[in-house]
Amino acid sequence: MTAQETLLAGRPALAHAWQARARTWRQAVFGDSATLMPTKNREDARSAAPGMVGREWRPGGVLLLSVNPAGGKDAFSPTAADRAMYKTFRELAEASDEAVLDAFEAVNEMFRWEMAEPGPNAS
């Protein structure tokens, strides 16, 4: 098997693992308490940000994983790219088995673009 074939063979398994992570809803991490829920961007705050896997990732390489559902603090103002990124996270969580790999790759591509241009909220 070539290096490219090895790389591609592992992506469906990664896609399913990332989908399982994307299906971890905020209440599973923080409970039902609204105490920690931001007052703005609640749909994003309820959505897990599963992280990304670069196109050239190989087994044994570094992966970027999320910590918990996000959405920003009360004063956070999402950019259009932020909204698009969280949309791809939700699409991954909701994807069928047939669509999960494409949804996974969409997350990775969106994450790559978002991190390249972090926007006005970056510090």
Backbone as JSON, one array per atom type, in Angstrom:
{
  "sequence": "MTAQETLLAGRPALAHAWQARARTWRQAVFGDSATLMPTKNREDARSAAPGMVGREWRPGGVLLLSVNPAGGKDAFSPTAADRAMYKTFRELAEASDEAVLDAFEAVNEMFRWEMAEPGPNAS",
  "N": [[0.85, -1.18, 0.0], [0.59, 2.19, -0.86], [1.87, 5.31, 0.5], [-0.06, 7.31, 0.16], [-2.38, 5.76, -0.19], [-2.51, 4.54, 2.32], [-2.92, 6.77, 3.89], [-5.47, 7.62, 2.93], [-7.02, 5.38, 3.56], [-7.4, 5.39, 6.32], [-9.05, 7.56, 6.81], [-11.95, 7.29, 6.7], [-12.46, 5.97, 9.18], [-11.51, 7.89, 10.96], [-13.34, 9.9, 10.32], [-15.74, 8.86, 11.34], [-15.07, 8.73, 14.06], [-14.72, 11.45, 14.61], [-17.28, 12.31, 14.08], [-18.68, 11.08, 16.15], [-17.63, 12.55, 18.26], [-18.56, 15.09, 17.54], [-21.19, 14.73, 18.08], [-21.4, 14.97, 20.77], [-23.13, 16.62, 22.97], [-23.57, 19.84, 24.51], [-24.89, 19.67, 27.04], [-24.11, 17.18, 27.9], [-21.55, 17.59, 28.7], [-21.6, 19.81, 30.46], [-23.93, 19.48, 31.91], [-27.45, 20.03, 32.68], [-27.66, 22.6, 33.57], [-28.2, 26.02, 33.12], [-26.45, 27.87, 33.89], [-23.79, 28.08, 32.94], [-24.2, 28.64, 30.31], [-23.69, 30.65, 27.5], [-25.03, 33.95, 26.91], [-25.43, 34.75, 24.36], [-25.31, 33.51, 20.95], [-26.25, 30.85, 21.23], [-26.92, 28.51, 19.77], [-24.5, 27.81, 18.57], [-23.04, 27.45, 20.91], [-24.16, 25.13, 21.87], [-23.2, 23.28, 20.15], [-20.74, 20.89, 19.46], [-17.29, 21.41, 18.86], [-15.4, 19.62, 16.99], [-12.67, 19.62, 16.23], [-9.88, 19.18, 13.92], [-8.43, 17.42, 11.11], [-5.63, 17.43, 9.24], [-5.12, 17.37, 5.64], [-2.87, 15.88, 4.93], [-2.35, 14.25, 7.05], [-0.93, 11.55, 8.83], [-1.0, 8.27, 10.32], [0.13, 8.38, 13.64], [0.83, 10.98, 13.51], [0.22, 14.47, 14.4], [-2.88, 15.53, 15.72], [-5.51, 17.93, 15.83], [-7.57, 18.48, 18.43], [-10.76, 19.2, 19.91], [-11.82, 20.73, 23.01], [-14.24, 21.16, 24.38], [-17.8, 21.77, 23.83], [-18.32, 24.93, 22.31], [-18.73, 28.19, 21.3], [-18.26, 30.66, 22.26], [-17.87, 33.42, 24.59], [-20.11, 35.58, 26.48], [-19.71, 38.16, 25.37], [-18.75, 37.62, 22.87], [-18.6, 38.03, 19.38], [-19.58, 36.44, 16.64], [-17.98, 35.85, 13.5], [-18.77, 35.77, 9.96], [-17.39, 33.57, 9.0], [-17.06, 32.1, 11.37], [-19.72, 31.37, 11.89], [-20.2, 29.8, 9.64], [-18.36, 27.76, 10.1], [-19.32, 26.52, 12.47], [-21.7, 25.62, 11.44], [-20.78, 23.6, 9.72], [-19.83, 21.83, 11.67], [-22.23, 21.03, 12.89], [-23.45, 19.81, 10.69], [-21.73, 17.63, 10.3], [-22.24, 16.21, 12.68], [-24.87, 15.44, 12.19], [-24.74, 13.93, 9.89], [-25.39, 11.24, 7.59], [-24.33, 7.76, 7.41], [-23.38, 7.39, 4.83], [-22.7, 9.97, 4.1], [-20.86, 10.88, 5.93], [-18.02, 10.96, 5.6], [-17.62, 12.96, 3.63], [-18.73, 15.12, 5.04], [-16.98, 15.26, 7.2], [-14.59, 15.93, 5.86], [-15.36, 18.43, 4.96], [-15.52, 19.84, 7.37], [-12.8, 19.8, 8.1], [-11.67, 21.31, 6.02], [-13.0, 23.78, 6.34], [-12.17, 24.45, 8.93], [-9.44, 24.77, 8.5], [-9.41, 27.08, 6.88], [-10.63, 28.91, 8.63], [-8.81, 29.03, 10.79], [-6.67, 30.16, 9.52], [-7.48, 32.76, 9.18], [-8.26, 34.25, 11.79], [-9.97, 36.34, 12.65], [-11.72, 39.18, 14.25], [-12.0, 38.58, 16.98], [-9.83, 37.28, 17.92], [-7.06, 36.96, 20.12]],
  "CA": [[0.0, 0.0, 0.0], [1.37, 3.43, -0.92], [1.62, 6.25, 1.59], [-1.34, 7.96, -0.12], [-3.44, 4.78, 0.08], [-2.57, 4.4, 3.78], [-3.54, 8.01, 4.37], [-6.89, 7.63, 2.6], [-7.71, 4.25, 4.18], [-7.74, 5.71, 7.7], [-9.93, 8.71, 6.93], [-13.32, 6.96, 7.11], [-12.49, 5.7, 10.62], [-11.4, 9.2, 11.61], [-14.6, 10.61, 10.11], [-16.73, 8.35, 12.31], [-14.66, 9.16, 15.4], [-15.01, 12.88, 14.72], [-18.73, 12.46, 14.15], [-19.08, 10.74, 17.53], [-17.26, 13.71, 19.08], [-19.46, 16.18, 17.19], [-22.49, 14.41, 18.67], [-21.34, 15.21, 22.21], [-23.82, 17.89, 23.15], [-23.15, 20.65, 25.65], [-25.43, 19.19, 28.31], [-23.34, 16.0, 28.31], [-20.32, 18.08, 29.32], [-21.87, 20.77, 31.52], [-25.2, 19.21, 32.58], [-28.6, 20.81, 32.22], [-27.63, 23.94, 34.13], [-28.04, 27.15, 32.19], [-25.5, 28.79, 34.51], [-22.61, 28.27, 32.11], [-24.61, 28.88, 28.92], [-23.57, 32.04, 27.08], [-26.31, 34.61, 26.64], [-25.51, 34.92, 22.91], [-24.78, 32.42, 20.12], [-26.57, 29.61, 21.93], [-26.87, 27.35, 18.88], [-23.09, 27.44, 18.48], [-22.6, 26.97, 22.22], [-24.67, 23.76, 22.04], [-22.56, 22.43, 19.14], [-19.35, 20.52, 19.72], [-16.28, 21.73, 17.85], [-14.6, 18.4, 17.13], [-11.28, 19.72, 15.81], [-9.64, 18.93, 12.51], [-7.35, 16.53, 10.69], [-5.09, 17.93, 7.98], [-5.19, 16.48, 4.48], [-1.69, 15.04, 4.83], [-2.13, 13.54, 8.31], [-0.6, 10.12, 8.78], [-1.02, 7.66, 11.65], [1.28, 8.78, 14.45], [0.99, 12.43, 13.4], [-0.48, 15.32, 15.35], [-4.26, 15.89, 15.42], [-6.04, 19.02, 16.64], [-8.84, 18.07, 19.02], [-11.42, 20.23, 20.71], [-11.92, 20.46, 24.44], [-15.66, 21.09, 24.76], [-18.63, 22.65, 22.99], [-17.84, 26.29, 22.49], [-19.71, 29.21, 20.98], [-17.78, 31.95, 22.73], [-18.4, 34.01, 25.82], [-21.24, 36.48, 26.27], [-19.34, 39.3, 24.55], [-18.23, 37.14, 21.59], [-19.37, 38.34, 18.17], [-19.08, 35.55, 15.6], [-17.84, 36.32, 12.13], [-19.46, 34.89, 9.0], [-16.62, 32.33, 8.96], [-17.4, 31.35, 12.59], [-21.05, 30.78, 11.69], [-20.06, 28.73, 8.64], [-17.63, 26.66, 10.71], [-20.23, 25.8, 13.36], [-22.66, 24.93, 10.58], [-20.17, 22.34, 9.28], [-19.8, 20.93, 12.83], [-23.57, 20.45, 13.05], [-23.68, 18.91, 9.55], [-21.0, 16.4, 10.6], [-22.99, 15.5, 13.71], [-26.13, 14.94, 11.64], [-24.51, 13.23, 8.62], [-25.65, 9.8, 7.46], [-23.11, 6.98, 7.2], [-22.92, 7.62, 3.46], [-22.24, 11.35, 3.94], [-19.99, 11.29, 7.02], [-16.66, 11.29, 5.14], [-17.68, 14.27, 3.0], [-18.97, 16.11, 6.1], [-15.71, 15.32, 7.93], [-13.64, 16.7, 5.06], [-15.83, 19.82, 4.95], [-15.08, 20.41, 8.65], [-11.36, 20.01, 8.04], [-11.39, 22.43, 5.12], [-13.49, 25.0, 6.96], [-11.3, 24.73, 10.07], [-8.19, 25.27, 7.94], [-9.61, 28.47, 6.47], [-10.94, 29.72, 9.82], [-7.6, 29.24, 11.57], [-5.79, 31.04, 8.75], [-7.99, 34.12, 9.34], [-9.03, 34.11, 13.01], [-11.0, 37.36, 12.83], [-11.54, 40.26, 15.24], [-12.07, 38.12, 18.37], [-8.57, 36.62, 18.29], [-6.23, 37.79, 20.98]],
  "C": [[0.9, 1.24, 0.0], [1.05, 4.31, 0.27], [0.27, 6.95, 1.4], [-2.51, 7.02, 0.17], [-3.61, 4.58, 1.58], [-3.29, 5.6, 4.38], [-5.05, 7.99, 4.14], [-7.66, 6.51, 3.3], [-8.15, 4.58, 5.6], [-8.77, 6.81, 7.85], [-11.38, 8.36, 7.26], [-13.44, 6.66, 8.61], [-12.38, 7.0, 11.4], [-12.71, 9.97, 11.49], [-15.65, 10.16, 11.11], [-16.37, 8.73, 13.74], [-14.98, 10.63, 15.62], [-16.52, 13.13, 14.79], [-19.23, 12.13, 15.55], [-18.76, 11.9, 18.46], [-18.21, 14.87, 18.81], [-20.86, 15.97, 17.77], [-22.5, 14.52, 20.19], [-21.93, 16.59, 22.47], [-23.41, 18.55, 24.45], [-23.65, 20.11, 26.98], [-24.7, 17.94, 28.8], [-22.05, 16.41, 29.02], [-20.63, 18.91, 30.57], [-23.15, 20.48, 32.31], [-26.29, 20.13, 32.07], [-28.59, 22.26, 32.72], [-27.41, 24.99, 33.05], [-27.0, 28.13, 32.71], [-24.31, 29.09, 33.62], [-22.94, 28.56, 30.65], [-24.42, 30.35, 28.58], [-24.94, 32.65, 26.79], [-26.51, 34.82, 25.15], [-25.01, 33.66, 22.22], [-25.06, 31.04, 20.72], [-26.53, 28.38, 21.03], [-25.43, 26.87, 18.73], [-22.6, 26.87, 19.81], [-23.07, 25.54, 22.48], [-23.97, 22.77, 21.11], [-21.12, 22.15, 19.51], [-18.47, 20.92, 18.54], [-15.25, 20.6, 17.89], [-13.14, 18.5, 16.75], [-11.12, 19.39, 14.35], [-8.48, 17.98, 12.31], [-6.88, 17.05, 9.33], [-5.12, 16.89, 6.87], [-4.02, 15.5, 4.39], [-1.38, 14.3, 6.13], [-1.85, 12.07, 8.05], [-0.68, 9.55, 10.19], [0.28, 7.96, 12.4], [1.54, 10.27, 14.4], [0.16, 13.16, 14.43], [-1.88, 15.64, 14.84], [-4.65, 17.06, 16.31], [-7.42, 18.62, 17.12], [-9.46, 19.22, 19.8], [-11.45, 19.8, 22.17], [-13.38, 20.27, 24.83], [-16.48, 21.9, 23.76], [-18.28, 24.11, 23.31], [-18.95, 27.29, 22.22], [-19.3, 30.58, 21.46], [-18.44, 32.41, 24.01], [-19.5, 35.0, 25.47], [-20.92, 37.63, 25.31], [-18.84, 38.91, 23.15], [-19.17, 37.5, 20.45], [-18.84, 37.48, 17.04], [-18.99, 36.24, 14.24], [-18.66, 35.4, 11.22], [-18.73, 33.55, 8.92], [-16.9, 31.47, 10.2], [-18.74, 30.65, 12.41], [-20.98, 29.62, 10.7], [-19.36, 27.52, 9.25], [-18.55, 25.85, 11.63], [-21.32, 25.07, 12.58], [-22.07, 23.6, 10.11], [-20.06, 21.35, 10.44], [-21.15, 20.24, 13.0], [-23.88, 19.48, 11.9], [-22.92, 17.59, 9.74], [-21.76, 15.58, 11.64], [-24.23, 14.82, 13.15], [-25.96, 14.09, 10.38], [-24.87, 11.75, 8.7], [-24.31, 9.08, 7.29], [-22.52, 7.25, 5.81], [-22.29, 9.0, 3.3], [-21.18, 11.76, 4.96], [-18.59, 11.66, 6.55], [-16.64, 12.67, 4.48], [-17.88, 15.37, 4.05], [-17.7, 16.33, 6.92], [-14.7, 16.18, 7.16], [-14.06, 18.17, 4.96], [-15.43, 20.54, 6.24], [-13.59, 20.74, 8.59], [-11.0, 21.2, 7.16], [-11.83, 23.76, 5.73], [-12.59, 25.41, 8.12], [-9.98, 25.32, 9.58], [-8.32, 26.73, 7.54], [-9.87, 29.37, 7.66], [-9.68, 30.0, 10.62], [-6.61, 30.15, 10.84], [-6.19, 32.5, 8.91], [-8.87, 34.16, 10.58], [-10.04, 35.22, 13.3], [-10.75, 38.29, 14.0], [-11.56, 39.8, 16.69], [-10.78, 37.47, 18.85], [-7.76, 37.56, 19.19], [-4.79, 37.35, 20.92]]
}
